[in-house]
Amino acid sequence: MTITHKGTLNLNNFEIPCYVNNKGERILASRQMQTALKIEEDSKNGKQVSGKRLVRFFNQKSLQPVFSLIEDRSLLIPIKDEYNKRKIVGYNAKALPAICDAILKGRRDGKLVGSRQKIIAEQCEILISAFAQIGIIALIDEATGYIKDKKKEEYKELFYQFVRNEITEKYEKPLKDREDFWNGIYKIYDLKRIKGNNHPQFFGKFLRKYLFAPLLDSNGAILEIIDKKNPVITSKNGKKYRKNAMYQFLEEEVAFEKWKHNLAKLETVLEIATNKRTFDSYFSKAFKIKNTSQDMFDNLNNE
């Protein structure tokens, strides 16, 4: 294998070298990953031995009930690669969130022993807040520049887990009575407010572009998956509509909660923006999207 992209991932001020190889594997450097977890380093003749403690940590007998919670144990196997003729030792990027999740579950179930393990658990809590299981992939792709060189299709399999096959009726209706949100859209487009819930048709495109496309750093992939499950239907009189609300297809525990968080953040952006130009500027900063006219928005107008 050969490293094709290199970058630095910043997680709450812990900088971890990250890589993507020619197989598309995202890799985190073992030594800095070990430091981020606050696992004490081994030393030899007063010098640190890079990443060796991590292997011993995974094999620690007292922690086997904890690491048994990780379904894919291959994540705990080091990856050896090469970059610019320099040997690289690291782990699959998914290992870090999986480790943090397992340790926190272990703490909750009383499976941790000793002060050192509890310190590591506290660090896991800090790290887990910096990324979601799916977000670690997008973060590395951004840090290495790999995302610019690959097709969005490669992401789609990662996001199917966040989309329901069938909807349920228990969902709240988060958009129906959100007057400040709708008023904000009317304001930035300098339009007169329409009473009721029959808004201009292009508002649907606005929601797709600014609320669904950025969801979970999916670059519109989640929206495309939902579109297939909730296609546009043409009535007998020629009116086009969708049978269900798009957000009803989001998995409640992760994607829907993140969607509601994005909705609240988008509402704040609408509140402070005075027109569409300032809105786009604030939106780009709030959602860390450099250009709202970029490719991720090019084909999102199928409302």
N, C-alpha and C positions, 0 to 999 in steps of 0.2 A: 504494500500500500504506500501511497505517496500523499503528503500534505499538499493541498492546492491553495488553501486560504488560511490566513492567520490573523488573529485579532486579540483584543483584551476585553474580557467581560468584567464589568464593575457591578458588584453586588454589595450594596451598603458599604461602600468604601473598601471592599476586598477585591483586589484586581487579580483575576485569574486568566492566564493565557489560554486561548481557545483556538481550535483548529477545525477544519473540514478537510477530509481526505477524498481521494478520487472515487471512493465508494459512497460518498455522501454521508459518512459518519461524522457526527459532531462530537468533538473530544475536548475535555477539560484537563489541563495539566495537573498531574497527581500531587506535586508538592504544594502548589498554591491552593488546590482544593482541600488538601489536608490542613493547611493553615486556616482557611476559611471556616473549617469545622472545629477549629481550636483543638486539634489533636496534636499532642506533644510529639516533636520530632526526635527520632533516634540520632545519636551522634557517634562518630568514629574518630578517635584521636582529636577530639575537640571540634570536629567538623560535622556539619549536618549531612545525613544520608538522605538524599532526595526521595520523598514519597514512600519510604520503606515502612514507616509506621502505619500507613493506611492499610497495607496488606495485612499486617498483624491485627489491626483494629477489626477488620472484617472477619478474621478467624478467631477472635477472642471468644472463649467458651461461654462466658457469662452473657454475651450479647447474641448468641445464636437464636434464642427465642424471639429476639427483636428482628434480626435480619431474615428470619424465616417468613416474616410478613411481606418481604419483597418477592413478588411472584417470579420476576425474571432475574434469577440469581447470576446470569451471565453479565449483568451490569456491574458486578463486583470483580470482574476479571480485568486486569490491566490491559490496555491497548498500547502496543509498541509500534512506533512509526518513525518517520524521518522528515525533517524540514531543513532545507539548505544544508544537507549533509550532516545535520545534527540530530542525534537520537532524541525522540520525544516519547515520554511515558505518560499516559493519561488514562482517563476513563470515559466511557460513553456519557455524554452530557446528561442523559436521563437518570444516571446513577445518583447525582446530587439531590434532586428533589425526592427521589425514591428513598434514599438514605434518611433524609430529614424527616420525611413522612413516617417512616418506620420507627425512628427513634422517638418521635413525639407520641406515636401510638404506644410505644413501649413505656414511656414515662407515664402516660395516662393509665396504663394497666399495671403500674407498679413493677415493671420488669427491669428498671435501671438500678444499678447498685453503685455506691461510691460517689464521692463528690465530683470526680473527673467526668464521669458519664453524665451527671446532671448539668455540668458546665457546658458540655457538648450539646445537650438537649436545648439549653437556653440559646446557644448559637444557632441551632437548627431552626428555632422559632423565628429568629431574626432573618435567616436566609430564606425560609419558606415564604415570608411575606414579600420578598423581592421578586419572586417569580411564581407562576403557576406551572403545573406539570407540562403543559403544552408551551408555555411562554419561554422556557429555557431554550427551545429550538430556535424560535424567532429572535431571541436576544443574541444568540451566537451568530446567527446568519447576518444580523445587522452589524455586529462587532467585526466580523471577518470580511464583510462585503460579499459573502456568498449569495445573499438574497438577490443581488443585482444580476447574477449570472445564471439563475435557474428559473424554471417555469413554475407558475403557481400550482400547476397540477400536482407537483411533488408534495405539496402541503395537504392536499385534500384528505388523504387517508388519516392524517393526524387529527382532523376536525370532525370526522363522522361520529366520534364518541360523544360529541356535544350536541347532537341533533336527534330529536325523538323520531321514531318511526311513525308513531301515532300521537295525536294531541290528546290532552285531557281537558276537562271542563273546569278544573279547580283554579285555573289561572285568574288572577286579578286583572283588571283592565287599566294598566298603568298610564295609558295615553288619553283615555276618554275625557277626563275632567281636569287635565293638566293645562289650565288656562294660561299660566305664565309662559309655558313652553310654546303653545300655539301663538300667543301674542308676540313672542320673540321672533318667530319666523315671519309673521306679517310685518313686523317692524323692520327687519333687515332688508326685506324686499320692497319696503315702502308701499304696502298694500293696505286697503281699508279692511278692518276686521269683519269677517262674516259671522253672523250669529249661528249658534248650534255647532254641530260636528261635521257639517258638509264643507270641508276645506277645498281649496283649489287642487286639481288633480296632480299638479307637479309637486305638491307636498309629499306625495308618496315617494317620488324620486329623491327628494331631500332626505327623507328618513333612510332610504336605502344607502345613499351616499355617505351620510354623516353619522348614522346610528348603527347600521348593520355591517357595513363594509369594514370598519376598523375593529370589529369585535374579536377579542382574543388574538390580536395581531394576525388575523387570518387573511388579510389582503383581499377580502371579498369571497374567500373560499367557502366560508360557512353560509353566506347568503346564496351562493350558487347551489349548494346542497339543498337548502330549504326550498329554493325555487323549483327544484325537481319534485320535491314532496308536496309542494303547494303551488301548482302551476296556474297560469292565467287561464280563466275559463271565459268563453264567449257565450252570452245568453242568446235567446232566439231573436231578440230585438237588436242584437249587435253590440250590446254593452259588455265591456271586458271587466272582469273582477277576479279576486282570489277567494276561495271558499273559506279560508281561515286566516286569522291574524298571524303574521310571520313569527312574532315572538313566542307563539304557542308551541312552536317546534323546538324551542331551546330547552336543553336539559336544566331543570330547576336548580340543582345544587351548584352548578358551575356557570354555565353559559348565561342562563336567565338572570342570575344574580349579577354577573358582570355586565350584562346588557342594561339592567336597571341602574347600575353604578355609572355607566357611560351616559345614560339618559340624564341623570342628575348633573353630571359634568357638562353635558351639552347644553342643558338649560342655563347653567351659569354663564357659559360662553355667549349664549343668546342675550342674556341679561346685560352684559357689559358691552356688547358690540353695538355700534350705531348704524352700520350698514353692512352690505354683503362683503365688501372688501375687508373691513376690519374683522368681521366674523371669520372669514377664511384665515386671516392672520392669527387670530386668537385660537381658532380650532387647531391649526397646525402645531402651535406650541403646546396646547393642552393635551393633544393626543399624540404628540411627537411624530407628526407626519410632515415631512419637509415641504411637500407640494400637493395640495388637494386636487390638482389636475393630473396627478400622476396616473400610471397605468391601472392601478387598483380600482380606479373609478370609471375607467373608459367604457365598460360594458354593463353598467348597473342601472340602466334606464328602462328595463323591461317591466314596467308596472302596468 
